[in-house]
């Protein structure tokens, strides 16, 4: 029996300092929904939660297994995936529900927007992450967007599409490229289309630094290499980005030092400063990424 219209699935390792803020924001939402918090198979015992939510544990480690366990925990026809550091805006749930009501066809999903939280200080490096590295919402100009925009931190889909596809690939893509791999299968095999609702907004309650993000490099490199081995027609986005940086002359970074004072949209100077800052950041990360790429064992072969 279907108890609610929408199941909100939140995977967690149980260590997010933002988790209670994430859950508290959902308490303020309107609409017919419930929340499933999914503990990673390796996670500590359930955290001290301030709000009652359904708690399940994934059988395998990784975000893919956790999300699969979450959407399978109920029979709700709609599934909204959030991360455990994503704090919903006042009408996030209502926006997702209304767009699915307007687009009831199984093939349509809804992408919401994520901005940095107003509770954190947004550094130039964090702004750089918004420019096609971690997210790329700023360049979206249309309502219907490519499957490559399937950001699983704030996206909703029909349960029937997850059932048809089998959900996330827990074995080959446990954490890293798991959302893009699912989106590609949904698009190519099941006619999936993704709509961007910029009013379905949430905030990312987390700070990032170059050093903290550096810890993602090996995971991303391994996952992207697997992805491009499985789908040879798809570009190696990060590999090509970092390879170009590594092959370019070493940036002096003089203009990049102004990134904290000059916005990317500032006439002329903004382009100069942020072009320089982009090269500086990519070159700072390129060596480790490319080394991890080369060291990764090929695990997936194209059919």
FENGI-V799768 format. One record per run of one state. SS is the DSSP state (h for helix, s for strand, l for the rest). FROM is the first residue (numbers start at 1). TO is the last residue. If there is no record, write none. Layout:
SS | FROM | TO
SS | FROM | TO
This chain:
l | 1 | 5
s | 6 | 12
l | 13 | 18
h | 19 | 27
l | 28 | 32
s | 33 | 39
l | 40 | 53
s | 54 | 57
l | 58 | 62
h | 63 | 71
l | 72 | 77
s | 78 | 83
l | 84 | 85
s | 86 | 88
l | 89 | 91
h | 92 | 102
l | 103 | 107
s | 108 | 116
l | 117 | 123
h | 124 | 129
l | 130 | 136
h | 137 | 139
l | 140 | 143
s | 144 | 145
l | 146 | 146
h | 147 | 149
l | 150 | 153
s | 154 | 158
h | 159 | 165
l | 166 | 177
h | 178 | 190
l | 191 | 192
s | 193 | 204
l | 205 | 209
h | 210 | 214
l | 215 | 216
h | 217 | 230
l | 231 | 236
h | 237 | 247
l | 248 | 254
h | 255 | 258
l | 259 | 268
h | 269 | 295
l | 296 | 303
